Amino acid sequence: MGAMSPIKDKRKLDAMKKYFLGKDEIRNYALFCTGINTALRISDILNLKWKDVYDFKNRHFKKHLEIIEKKTGKRNEVFLNKEVVYALERLIKYCKCNNIAVDANRYIFVGRRSTNKPLCRSQAYRIIKAAAQALQIDGNIGCHSLRKTFGYFVARSKVSSVLIMSIYNHSSFTITKRYLGIEQDERDRVFMKIAL
């Protein structure tokens, strides 16, 4: 499988969204949007339940998602931005139109052959990989690409490296650097811009 690549072109991200929407794959669209906007690992995304993101008592989306990361056991609090909320709202509407229950203890990203079991990692990988191949997106694209894509765009928006490391909940910057997908041509551009 090898190291996953981030998707570095915003137009390609938009094309992925349109791809899923065009095929009426709202669950996959919401999965993709959640992945590129939260920096969560796919194992944590797939284990999300509606109660994690939606306040059923007050009938609105929560401002933050609070989880204990499956891989590290660390607590993480993630802001749910407008893109994630919009995608999840579309998924709720889709579920209601198709008589699929949306309740607190139901997994958000349910497998097609299940009433309430989360989509498996291998199927999520196939979904993302197939979309990338259909759209001829270069690189080794899979589930981890979503997490790396978030980091790639955050790093380019001049957010401090320390903050990115905190968002990823990494224990060292060495790990964070690998996620940012910095390549030699990007390093070269820094030297070209600096003419002291």
One Martini backbone bead per residue (centre of mass of N, CA, C, O) as a GRO file, in nm:
protein
  196
    1MET     BB    1   0.058   0.062  -0.022
    2GLY     BB    2   0.196   0.279   0.129
    3ALA     BB    3   0.226   0.602   0.123
    4MET     BB    4   0.022   0.856   0.158
    5SER     BB    5  -0.129   1.113  -0.022
    6PRO     BB    6  -0.199   1.419  -0.073
    7ILE     BB    7  -0.432   1.657  -0.171
    8LYS     BB    8  -0.312   1.963  -0.344
    9ASP     BB    9  -0.595   2.028  -0.494
   10LYS     BB   10  -0.887   2.192  -0.468
   11ARG     BB   11  -1.022   2.093  -0.732
   12LYS     BB   12  -1.001   1.790  -0.649
   13LEU     BB   13  -1.178   1.809  -0.403
   14ASP     BB   14  -1.429   1.906  -0.554
   15ALA     BB   15  -1.443   1.660  -0.743
   16MET     BB   16  -1.495   1.453  -0.522
   17LYS     BB   17  -1.759   1.567  -0.423
   18LYS     BB   18  -1.907   1.553  -0.699
   19TYR     BB   19  -1.880   1.255  -0.739
   20PHE     BB   20  -2.056   1.165  -0.498
   21LEU     BB   21  -2.307   1.336  -0.564
   22GLY     BB   22  -2.351   1.228  -0.859
   23LYS     BB   23  -2.397   0.924  -0.719
   24ASP     BB   24  -2.553   0.950  -0.446
   25GLU     BB   25  -2.302   0.949  -0.216
   26ILE     BB   26  -2.347   1.082   0.081
   27ARG     BB   27  -2.176   0.923   0.277
   28ASN     BB   28  -1.906   0.962   0.119
   29TYR     BB   29  -1.910   1.266   0.124
   30ALA     BB   30  -1.909   1.294   0.437
   31LEU     BB   31  -1.651   1.138   0.483
   32PHE     BB   32  -1.464   1.319   0.320
   33CYS     BB   33  -1.524   1.589   0.466
   34THR     BB   34  -1.442   1.493   0.745
   35GLY     BB   35  -1.147   1.415   0.679
   36ILE     BB   36  -1.048   1.707   0.554
   37ASN     BB   37  -1.167   1.876   0.835
   38THR     BB   38  -1.031   1.705   1.109
   39ALA     BB   39  -0.768   1.505   1.115
   40LEU     BB   40  -0.872   1.225   1.133
   41ARG     BB   41  -0.879   0.913   1.165
   42ILE     BB   42  -1.055   0.662   1.025
   43SER     BB   43  -1.118   0.505   1.287
   44ASP     BB   44  -1.260   0.754   1.421
   45ILE     BB   45  -1.474   0.816   1.209
   46LEU     BB   46  -1.618   0.532   1.195
   47ASN     BB   47  -1.692   0.557   1.524
   48LEU     BB   48  -1.904   0.754   1.484
   49LYS     BB   49  -2.172   0.909   1.635
   50TRP     BB   50  -2.434   1.118   1.648
   51LYS     BB   51  -2.377   1.210   1.951
   52ASP     BB   52  -2.093   1.341   1.879
   53VAL     BB   53  -2.238   1.583   1.678
   54TYR     BB   54  -2.534   1.569   1.815
   55ASP     BB   55  -2.795   1.753   1.973
   56PHE     BB   56  -3.098   1.617   2.049
   57LYS     BB   57  -3.227   1.807   2.257
   58ASN     BB   58  -3.147   2.092   2.084
   59ARG     BB   59  -3.122   2.049   1.773
   60HIS     BB   60  -2.789   2.043   1.715
   61PHE     BB   61  -2.483   2.101   1.639
   62LYS     BB   62  -2.189   2.072   1.749
   63LYS     BB   63  -1.893   2.242   1.792
   64HIS     BB   64  -1.764   1.978   1.921
   65LEU     BB   65  -1.548   1.704   1.906
   66GLU     BB   66  -1.521   1.429   2.139
   67ILE     BB   67  -1.230   1.217   2.177
   68ILE     BB   68  -1.083   0.896   2.182
   69GLU     BB   69  -0.819   0.777   2.049
   70LYS     BB   70  -0.761   0.470   1.929
   71LYS     BB   71  -0.444   0.463   1.892
   72THR     BB   72  -0.352   0.657   2.159
   73GLY     BB   73  -0.574   0.748   2.392
   74LYS     BB   74  -0.627   1.035   2.326
   75ARG     BB   75  -0.753   1.336   2.367
   76ASN     BB   76  -0.996   1.506   2.144
   77GLU     BB   77  -1.067   1.834   2.003
   78VAL     BB   78  -1.306   1.918   1.741
   79PHE     BB   79  -1.393   2.132   1.512
   80LEU     BB   80  -1.702   2.200   1.345
   81ASN     BB   81  -1.728   2.290   1.048
   82LYS     BB   82  -1.926   2.388   0.786
   83GLU     BB   83  -1.857   2.142   0.602
   84VAL     BB   84  -1.932   1.918   0.798
   85VAL     BB   85  -2.218   2.006   0.866
   86TYR     BB   86  -2.328   2.004   0.579
   87ALA     BB   87  -2.273   1.704   0.521
   88LEU     BB   88  -2.443   1.595   0.764
   89GLU     BB   89  -2.709   1.722   0.682
   90ARG     BB   90  -2.732   1.567   0.416
   91LEU     BB   91  -2.732   1.288   0.551
   92ILE     BB   92  -2.988   1.321   0.713
   93LYS     BB   93  -3.178   1.374   0.477
   94TYR     BB   94  -3.119   1.110   0.332
   95CYS     BB   95  -3.209   0.920   0.557
   96LYS     BB   96  -3.502   1.022   0.579
   97CYS     BB   97  -3.578   0.966   0.274
   98ASN     BB   98  -3.472   0.640   0.336
   99ASN     BB   99  -3.552   0.527   0.618
  100ILE     BB  100  -3.307   0.613   0.809
  101ALA     BB  101  -3.181   0.607   1.101
  102VAL     BB  102  -3.140   0.891   1.342
  103ASP     BB  103  -2.946   0.827   1.623
  104ALA     BB  104  -2.738   0.848   1.884
  105ASN     BB  105  -2.634   0.521   1.854
  106ARG     BB  106  -2.564   0.571   1.564
  107TYR     BB  107  -2.383   0.536   1.307
  108ILE     BB  108  -2.285   0.736   1.054
  109PHE     BB  109  -2.096   0.512   0.893
  110VAL     BB  110  -2.269   0.286   0.740
  111GLY     BB  111  -2.301  -0.003   0.620
  112ARG     BB  112  -2.493  -0.145   0.367
  113ARG     BB  113  -2.525  -0.443   0.533
  114SER     BB  114  -2.628  -0.261   0.776
  115THR     BB  115  -2.789  -0.121   1.057
  116ASN     BB  116  -2.525  -0.085   1.297
  117LYS     BB  117  -2.243  -0.071   1.132
  118PRO     BB  118  -1.951   0.018   1.051
  119LEU     BB  119  -1.755   0.096   0.830
  120CYS     BB  120  -1.491  -0.036   0.689
  121ARG     BB  121  -1.171   0.035   0.616
  122SER     BB  122  -1.151  -0.113   0.341
  123GLN     BB  123  -1.399   0.026   0.215
  124ALA     BB  124  -1.306   0.316   0.248
  125TYR     BB  125  -1.060   0.283   0.072
  126ARG     BB  126  -1.208   0.201  -0.189
  127ILE     BB  127  -1.371   0.461  -0.219
  128ILE     BB  128  -1.135   0.664  -0.239
  129LYS     BB  129  -0.969   0.523  -0.460
  130ALA     BB  130  -1.187   0.515  -0.684
  131ALA     BB  131  -1.227   0.819  -0.708
  132ALA     BB  132  -0.934   0.895  -0.776
  133GLN     BB  133  -0.919   0.721  -1.032
  134ALA     BB  134  -1.163   0.844  -1.186
  135LEU     BB  135  -1.007   1.142  -1.158
  136GLN     BB  136  -0.696   1.123  -1.188
  137ILE     BB  137  -0.537   1.119  -0.916
  138ASP     BB  138  -0.245   1.166  -0.798
  139GLY     BB  139  -0.117   0.916  -0.623
  140ASN     BB  140  -0.152   0.770  -0.300
  141ILE     BB  141  -0.486   0.712  -0.247
  142GLY     BB  142  -0.655   0.735   0.074
  143CYS     BB  143  -0.756   0.770   0.387
  144HIS     BB  144  -0.488   0.918   0.485
  145SER     BB  145  -0.515   1.156   0.285
  146LEU     BB  146  -0.715   1.325   0.444
  147ARG     BB  147  -0.527   1.400   0.681
  148LYS     BB  148  -0.298   1.514   0.498
  149THR     BB  149  -0.459   1.733   0.355
  150PHE     BB  150  -0.512   1.908   0.591
  151GLY     BB  151  -0.210   1.968   0.656
  152TYR     BB  152  -0.131   2.092   0.389
  153PHE     BB  153  -0.330   2.342   0.402
  154VAL     BB  154  -0.248   2.449   0.677
  155ALA     BB  155   0.053   2.501   0.616
  156ARG     BB  156  -0.017   2.706   0.372
  157SER     BB  157  -0.168   2.910   0.596
  158LYS     BB  158   0.053   2.976   0.825
  159VAL     BB  159   0.056   2.774   1.041
  160SER     BB  160   0.190   2.663   1.302
  161SER     BB  161   0.364   2.381   1.377
  162VAL     BB  162   0.265   2.349   1.668
  163LEU     BB  163  -0.038   2.352   1.600
  164ILE     BB  164  -0.039   2.111   1.411
  165MET     BB  165   0.064   1.909   1.618
  166SER     BB  166  -0.181   1.947   1.807
  167ILE     BB  167  -0.405   1.864   1.612
  168TYR     BB  168  -0.274   1.572   1.565
  169ASN     BB  169  -0.154   1.465   1.841
  170HIS     BB  170   0.149   1.474   1.852
  171SER     BB  171   0.475   1.399   2.003
  172SER     BB  172   0.619   1.495   1.728
  173PHE     BB  173   0.751   1.670   1.457
  174THR     BB  174   0.845   1.437   1.281
  175ILE     BB  175   0.562   1.329   1.227
  176THR     BB  176   0.435   1.586   1.107
  177LYS     BB  177   0.619   1.622   0.858
  178ARG     BB  178   0.511   1.374   0.704
  179TYR     BB  179   0.212   1.492   0.669
  180LEU     BB  180   0.281   1.756   0.486
  181GLY     BB  181   0.422   1.686   0.207
  182ILE     BB  182   0.711   1.779   0.166
  183GLU     BB  183   0.888   1.885  -0.113
  184GLN     BB  184   1.153   1.984  -0.294
  185ASP     BB  185   1.012   2.204  -0.468
  186GLU     BB  186   0.913   2.361  -0.217
  187ARG     BB  187   1.189   2.418  -0.100
  188ASP     BB  188   1.303   2.570  -0.345
  189ARG     BB  189   1.104   2.813  -0.337
  190VAL     BB  190   1.216   2.937  -0.083
  191PHE     BB  191   1.501   3.001  -0.199
  192MET     BB  192   1.398   3.178  -0.437
  193LYS     BB  193   1.263   3.403  -0.255
  194ILE     BB  194   1.541   3.422  -0.118
  195ALA     BB  195   1.721   3.744  -0.158
  196LEU     BB  196   1.987   3.878   0.033
   0.00000   0.00000   0.00000
